[in-house]
Amino acid sequence: MIETSQLTKHYGNLTAVDHISFKAQPGQVLGFLGPNGAGKSTTMKMIAGFLAPSSGSARVCGFDVETQPLEAKRVLGYLPEGAPSYGEMTPRVFLEFVADLRGLTGDLRRRRLDDVIGRLHLDKVLSQPIDTLSKGFKRRVGLAQAILHDPPALILDEPTDGLDPNQKHEVRALINAMARDKIIVISTHILEEVHAVCNRAVIIAAGKLLADATPAELEARSRYHGAVSLTAANAEQARAALAAVADIESIEIDPQDQRLTAFPRAGKAIFAAVSEVVKAQGIAVSELQLEAGRLDEVFRTITQPHVKEARA
């Protein structure tokens, strides 16, 4: 597993990471979420052995990153923030260089190079200097070097940063495929990434761990969990009709798109009642949806007080 225990990093009087502890198991894709400046990349760098913690510890597949650094790095693939590389090298030369560092030889070396080049669709740019590549291709080259030695554990810092929607889909599919037998930690501030690839999420802000749950458990904290949203031809008519439903606590209308949201009283389910009223009153509705909860709202609720406190 990947495991941190009270991991802490100080820069003078600034505490960038504050006693963070978590575990990631094989088969898990752990989303490491937080606003910019939350301490995500600093935590990733400490797990990867690029930064020494001020206190606490990190272990990768049982190896302590401080006392057993070589063993820990052998079993870890790391995509740093920004995917740094040697710009004057071509992707082929760079990946050959990484293969040398990883000690890959013979048939295994050829198979691994062919595999990552094919998976990341790098064939067409193998002979171009990396400096001339688009941001998306640079990101792909960075991901290729991270998985070249087929490690059991991966730390991916913003893996889809700079990719277009098609490229994001491809990388997310690759992550999902690798997740079957690997431990994967993804640092991101993009909430859609959580739904796309993660089966667990940790949220941090101002260096503190604030939540550790599945995406569904986080959504259940949302005020929208169990609410019913609908788009009606006449929003005010729909509001008046739904006001008579006893288990509805409040009703809001979005001023931009006139989408109406009905919020249930605590512990009540209102979807069936809303559907019945809409049908009985003959209200023209183009969309009717039961809300699972909104992760962006939960994220803001959890992180904003700590971000404001850190700024103060």
PLY file of the C-alpha trace (Angstrom):
ply
format ascii 1.0
element vertex 312
property float x
property float y
property float z
element edge 311
property int vertex1
property int vertex2
end_header
0.00 0.00 0.00
0.89 3.68 -0.01
0.71 4.91 3.55
1.44 8.22 5.28
1.57 8.74 9.03
1.39 12.25 10.48
3.24 13.53 7.41
4.25 17.16 7.94
6.25 19.76 6.01
7.31 23.18 7.31
8.88 26.00 5.31
10.01 28.36 8.03
6.83 29.53 9.77
4.63 28.14 7.01
3.11 24.70 7.51
2.47 23.39 3.98
1.39 19.90 5.10
0.00 19.39 8.59
0.05 15.85 10.07
-1.61 14.05 7.17
-2.31 10.32 7.51
-3.98 8.03 4.96
-3.64 4.61 3.32
-4.22 3.59 -0.30
-4.73 -0.12 -1.00
-4.20 -2.16 -4.20
-7.14 -1.77 -6.56
-7.89 1.70 -5.25
-7.68 4.97 -7.15
-7.41 7.58 -4.44
-8.24 11.12 -5.46
-6.18 13.64 -3.51
-8.26 16.80 -3.76
-7.83 20.37 -2.65
-7.77 23.97 -3.83
-4.59 25.47 -5.25
-1.99 25.81 -2.52
-3.63 23.18 -0.32
-0.45 21.08 -0.02
-1.29 18.38 -2.57
1.91 18.54 -4.61
4.06 18.88 -1.49
2.51 15.69 -0.12
3.05 13.88 -3.42
6.71 14.97 -3.49
7.27 13.64 0.01
5.70 10.27 -0.84
7.87 10.09 -3.98
11.03 10.92 -2.03
11.66 14.27 -3.74
11.12 16.19 -0.50
12.09 15.16 3.02
9.26 15.55 5.54
9.77 17.78 8.57
8.15 15.01 10.62
6.04 11.91 10.12
6.65 9.18 7.57
5.57 7.74 4.23
5.82 4.14 3.02
5.39 2.68 -0.46
4.70 -1.07 -0.66
6.20 -1.42 2.81
9.36 0.62 2.11
10.00 3.78 4.11
10.79 6.58 1.65
13.45 8.06 3.98
15.22 4.99 5.32
14.73 2.77 2.22
14.67 5.35 -0.61
15.92 3.14 -3.45
13.56 0.29 -2.66
10.61 2.71 -2.41
11.45 4.39 -5.72
11.82 1.06 -7.53
8.20 0.17 -6.84
6.83 3.65 -7.55
5.95 5.49 -10.73
5.76 9.27 -10.33
4.30 11.90 -12.62
5.29 15.26 -11.12
3.35 18.49 -11.47
4.10 19.98 -14.90
5.63 16.73 -16.23
9.24 18.01 -16.28
11.60 16.40 -18.80
14.64 17.23 -20.94
13.26 19.48 -23.66
16.10 18.91 -26.11
15.50 15.14 -26.07
12.93 13.44 -28.27
10.31 11.25 -26.55
12.10 8.11 -27.79
15.50 9.23 -26.44
13.92 10.35 -23.17
12.11 7.04 -22.65
15.28 5.10 -23.54
17.07 7.20 -20.93
14.40 6.41 -18.32
14.62 2.70 -19.26
18.36 2.87 -18.54
17.72 4.45 -15.14
15.13 1.78 -14.33
17.53 -1.00 -15.31
15.32 -2.39 -18.09
17.13 -4.63 -20.57
16.52 -7.12 -23.37
13.04 -8.26 -24.37
11.44 -6.73 -21.26
12.84 -3.32 -22.20
11.50 -3.56 -25.75
8.09 -4.76 -24.57
7.75 -2.00 -22.02
8.80 0.73 -24.47
6.41 -0.56 -27.12
3.62 -0.81 -24.55
3.85 2.77 -23.19
4.39 4.28 -26.65
1.29 2.48 -27.89
-0.86 3.19 -24.84
-0.08 6.92 -24.86
-0.23 7.21 -28.68
3.25 8.72 -28.95
4.19 7.12 -32.29
3.78 10.28 -34.36
5.95 12.48 -32.10
8.74 10.08 -31.15
11.36 11.99 -33.18
10.33 15.54 -32.24
12.18 17.48 -29.51
10.00 17.48 -26.41
10.22 21.28 -26.25
8.29 21.48 -29.55
5.40 19.27 -28.36
2.01 20.53 -27.24
1.26 20.64 -23.52
-0.93 17.57 -23.94
1.81 15.50 -25.59
4.35 16.61 -22.98
1.91 15.34 -20.34
1.63 12.01 -22.17
5.41 11.65 -22.30
5.51 12.30 -18.56
2.90 9.64 -17.93
4.77 7.20 -20.18
7.95 7.51 -18.11
5.94 7.00 -14.91
4.51 3.64 -16.03
7.49 2.46 -18.11
8.78 0.00 -15.48
5.22 -1.25 -14.72
5.33 -0.26 -11.03
2.81 -1.57 -8.48
2.25 1.97 -7.13
1.64 5.24 -8.97
1.62 8.87 -7.84
0.09 11.06 -10.55
0.05 14.82 -9.97
-2.60 16.41 -12.23
-2.40 13.61 -14.86
-4.90 15.19 -17.29
-3.67 18.78 -17.00
-3.48 20.35 -20.46
-5.23 17.51 -22.26
-8.19 18.03 -24.58
-11.45 16.11 -23.84
-10.51 13.17 -26.08
-7.05 12.88 -24.52
-8.55 13.10 -21.03
-10.87 10.22 -21.88
-7.93 8.12 -23.10
-5.81 8.80 -20.00
-8.72 8.12 -17.67
-9.41 4.83 -19.47
-5.74 3.92 -19.04
-5.88 4.73 -15.31
-9.03 2.64 -14.88
-7.38 -0.28 -16.69
-4.24 -0.07 -14.53
-6.25 0.27 -11.31
-7.14 -3.43 -11.27
-3.74 -4.42 -9.87
-2.04 -1.16 -8.85
-2.20 1.40 -6.07
-2.88 4.78 -7.65
-2.98 8.20 -5.98
-4.10 11.10 -8.16
-3.64 14.68 -7.05
-6.14 17.03 -8.67
-8.33 20.08 -8.21
-10.64 18.98 -11.05
-13.74 17.47 -9.45
-14.86 15.68 -12.61
-11.70 13.58 -12.26
-13.14 12.06 -9.10
-16.24 10.77 -10.86
-14.21 9.60 -13.85
-11.54 7.48 -12.14
-11.58 7.58 -8.33
-13.28 5.16 -5.94
-12.10 7.09 -2.88
-11.29 10.74 -2.20
-9.25 12.64 0.35
-9.83 16.40 0.63
-7.20 18.74 2.06
-7.00 22.51 2.51
-4.35 24.66 4.16
-2.29 21.47 4.62
-4.93 19.69 6.73
-6.82 16.51 5.87
-10.52 17.37 6.09
-12.36 14.40 4.57
-11.68 10.79 3.55
-14.61 9.01 1.91
-15.98 7.51 -1.30
-17.36 9.97 -3.87
-20.90 8.73 -3.05
-20.36 9.32 0.67
-19.13 12.85 -0.03
-22.11 13.57 -2.28
-24.41 12.39 0.51
-23.17 15.37 2.58
-24.52 17.76 -0.05
-27.70 19.72 0.63
-28.74 18.57 -2.85
-28.64 14.88 -1.83
-32.20 13.59 -2.34
-33.39 16.86 -3.86
-35.41 16.84 -7.09
-34.56 19.16 -9.98
-36.81 19.86 -12.92
-37.03 22.13 -15.91
-40.59 23.28 -16.52
-42.13 25.44 -19.24
-43.54 27.62 -16.45
-41.27 27.59 -13.38
-43.61 29.67 -11.19
-46.55 27.36 -11.98
-44.39 24.37 -10.99
-43.27 26.09 -7.78
-46.89 26.80 -6.78
-47.91 23.20 -7.44
-44.99 21.70 -5.50
-45.50 24.02 -2.52
-48.40 21.76 -1.51
-46.13 18.69 -1.10
-45.78 18.21 2.65
-42.30 16.66 2.62
-40.72 19.49 0.61
-38.85 21.89 2.89
-37.94 24.58 0.34
-37.94 25.31 -3.38
-35.37 27.30 -5.35
-35.42 28.56 -8.93
-32.12 29.20 -10.73
-32.46 32.69 -12.24
-30.23 31.77 -15.20
-31.99 28.73 -16.63
-35.21 28.73 -14.57
-34.36 25.24 -13.31
-36.36 24.45 -10.20
-34.96 22.43 -7.28
-37.13 21.04 -4.48
-35.34 20.16 -1.23
-36.78 17.44 1.04
-37.30 17.64 4.77
-34.76 15.63 6.77
-35.10 11.90 6.13
-37.85 12.28 3.55
-37.97 11.05 -0.07
-39.86 13.34 -2.44
-39.23 12.10 -5.97
-42.43 10.04 -6.23
-44.55 12.86 -4.79
-43.01 15.44 -7.15
-43.58 13.15 -10.14
-47.21 12.62 -9.12
-47.89 16.36 -8.75
-46.29 17.15 -12.09
-48.43 14.49 -13.78
-51.65 15.41 -11.97
-51.30 19.14 -12.63
-50.32 18.64 -16.27
-47.12 20.66 -15.85
-44.99 20.62 -18.99
-41.57 19.33 -17.88
-38.58 18.70 -20.14
-36.38 17.20 -17.41
-36.98 15.62 -14.00
-34.01 14.39 -11.98
-33.28 12.96 -8.54
-30.08 14.58 -7.27
-27.34 12.32 -5.87
-25.60 15.36 -4.40
-23.18 17.90 -5.79
-19.52 17.30 -5.12
-18.53 20.88 -5.96
-20.85 22.20 -3.25
-19.46 19.73 -0.69
-15.91 20.65 -1.72
-16.59 24.37 -1.17
-18.34 23.76 2.15
-15.42 21.67 3.45
-12.51 23.75 2.17
-13.58 27.41 2.21
-13.40 27.99 5.99
-9.86 26.61 6.08
-8.75 28.59 3.03
-10.08 31.81 4.61
-8.38 30.94 7.92
-5.05 30.32 6.13
-5.28 33.66 4.32
-6.07 35.46 7.58
0 1
1 2
2 3
3 4
4 5
5 6
6 7
7 8
8 9
9 10
10 11
11 12
12 13
13 14
14 15
15 16
16 17
17 18
18 19
19 20
20 21
21 22
22 23
23 24
24 25
25 26
26 27
27 28
28 29
29 30
30 31
31 32
32 33
33 34
34 35
35 36
36 37
37 38
38 39
39 40
40 41
41 42
42 43
43 44
44 45
45 46
46 47
47 48
48 49
49 50
50 51
51 52
52 53
53 54
54 55
55 56
56 57
57 58
58 59
59 60
60 61
61 62
62 63
63 64
64 65
65 66
66 67
67 68
68 69
69 70
70 71
71 72
72 73
73 74
74 75
75 76
76 77
77 78
78 79
79 80
80 81
81 82
82 83
83 84
84 85
85 86
86 87
87 88
88 89
89 90
90 91
91 92
92 93
93 94
94 95
95 96
96 97
97 98
98 99
99 100
100 101
101 102
102 103
103 104
104 105
105 106
106 107
107 108
108 109
109 110
110 111
111 112
112 113
113 114
114 115
115 116
116 117
117 118
118 119
119 120
120 121
121 122
122 123
123 124
124 125
125 126
126 127
127 128
128 129
129 130
130 131
131 132
132 133
133 134
134 135
135 136
136 137
137 138
138 139
139 140
140 141
141 142
142 143
143 144
144 145
145 146
146 147
147 148
148 149
149 150
150 151
151 152
152 153
153 154
154 155
155 156
156 157
157 158
158 159
159 160
160 161
161 162
162 163
163 164
164 165
165 166
166 167
167 168
168 169
169 170
170 171
171 172
172 173
173 174
174 175
175 176
176 177
177 178
178 179
179 180
180 181
181 182
182 183
183 184
184 185
185 186
186 187
187 188
188 189
189 190
190 191
191 192
192 193
193 194
194 195
195 196
196 197
197 198
198 199
199 200
200 201
201 202
202 203
203 204
204 205
205 206
206 207
207 208
208 209
209 210
210 211
211 212
212 213
213 214
214 215
215 216
216 217
217 218
218 219
219 220
220 221
221 222
222 223
223 224
224 225
225 226
226 227
227 228
228 229
229 230
230 231
231 232
232 233
233 234
234 235
235 236
236 237
237 238
238 239
239 240
240 241
241 242
242 243
243 244
244 245
245 246
246 247
247 248
248 249
249 250
250 251
251 252
252 253
253 254
254 255
255 256
256 257
257 258
258 259
259 260
260 261
261 262
262 263
263 264
264 265
265 266
266 267
267 268
268 269
269 270
270 271
271 272
272 273
273 274
274 275
275 276
276 277
277 278
278 279
279 280
280 281
281 282
282 283
283 284
284 285
285 286
286 287
287 288
288 289
289 290
290 291
291 292
292 293
293 294
294 295
295 296
296 297
297 298
298 299
299 300
300 301
301 302
302 303
303 304
304 305
305 306
306 307
307 308
308 309
309 310
310 311
